[in-house]
Amino acid sequence: MTRSLGIVAVLGVVVAGVVAFGLAPREVTQGNVQRIMYVHVPAIGVAYLAFILVFVASITYLWTRAPEADHTAHAAVEVGVLFLGVNIATGAIWGKPTWGTWWTWDARLTSAAILFVVFVGYLLVRGMTDDHERGARFAAVVGIVGALNIPLVHFSVYWWRALHQPPTFLKPGPAAASASIGWSLLVCFAGLALLGAYFVTKRYALLRAQQQASA
Amino acid sequence: MSADHWGFVAGAYGVALLALGGYWRRLVHLERSLKTPVLRATRRRGLTR
């Protein structure tokens, strides 16, 4: 099943690439540099989904102490950090020609960086203790606290004066993009979400196998 | 009309490809390293029988 998901994910990413470079229109104001948005915006969407999964799995772990819940949270954090890293890096690359700077301490950028650091901390906490169960418990608490930052990141552009534009989706009112750009973003999101789902599934299977091998 | 900045577009997609492809490779390596000791143990058992 994981293998089939991997094949579907690769196809999804190929379709996303075709849409981003072949079908999506050239944006009138920004020009072709706006095509960076077809990886930047979906990447934060996948990271949000991964961290929501971390939130649910971490609460489940603290409640039940089921190792499956801990493995799910661990796998989802790795994938969330990966996609959030891609989001931050591609945003910086887009920012240079558009804003004239790679980085600014704007509310959205800063809160996204804090989210990234918190979940890197999650991965460090896991490795810091020899007692696996204790590490998993600490990590679950960090995972819950970290995931609670998602609304702060997403709505920071409304709550503080920010250089970053308001969100395209998941916002009050209709989507802030033309239909063709909006659909292109959704297709690219679907492609990257499939890839994210494959990564989480695969990593979860490996963590289980590691645990069984060491038992 | 603004400049297209294709170099930045290539840079962004290159970084994304490196990160995502790198993680894919990491998973492949992890899977191999998990399978290898089992294979070795199986071979060893085969030799002793």
Chai-1 contact restraints between the chains, C-beta under 6 A:
chainA,res_idxA,chainB,res_idxB,connection_type,confidence,min_distance_angstrom,max_distance_angstrom,comment,restraint_id
A,Q30,B,S2,contact,1.0,0.0,6.0,A-B,restraint_1
A,G31,B,S2,contact,1.0,0.0,6.0,A-B,restraint_2
A,G31,B,D4,contact,1.0,0.0,6.0,A-B,restraint_3
A,N32,B,D4,contact,1.0,0.0,6.0,A-B,restraint_4
A,V33,B,H5,contact,1.0,0.0,6.0,A-B,restraint_5
A,V33,B,F8,contact,1.0,0.0,6.0,A-B,restraint_6
A,V33,B,V9,contact,1.0,0.0,6.0,A-B,restraint_7
A,R35,B,V9,contact,1.0,0.0,6.0,A-B,restraint_8
A,I36,B,V9,contact,1.0,0.0,6.0,A-B,restraint_9
A,I36,B,A12,contact,1.0,0.0,6.0,A-B,restraint_10
A,V39,B,A16,contact,1.0,0.0,6.0,A-B,restraint_11
A,L82,B,Y23,contact,1.0,0.0,6.0,A-B,restraint_12
A,V86,B,A16,contact,1.0,0.0,6.0,A-B,restraint_13
A,V86,B,A19,contact,1.0,0.0,6.0,A-B,restraint_14
A,A89,B,V15,contact,1.0,0.0,6.0,A-B,restraint_15
A,T90,B,A12,contact,1.0,0.0,6.0,A-B,restraint_16
A,I93,B,F8,contact,1.0,0.0,6.0,A-B,restraint_17
A,I93,B,G11,contact,1.0,0.0,6.0,A-B,restraint_18
A,I93,B,A12,contact,1.0,0.0,6.0,A-B,restraint_19
A,P97,B,H5,contact,1.0,0.0,6.0,A-B,restraint_20
A,P97,B,F8,contact,1.0,0.0,6.0,A-B,restraint_21
A,K202,B,L27,contact,1.0,0.0,6.0,A-B,restraint_22
A,L206,B,L30,contact,1.0,0.0,6.0,A-B,restraint_23
A,A209,B,L34,contact,1.0,0.0,6.0,A-B,restraint_24
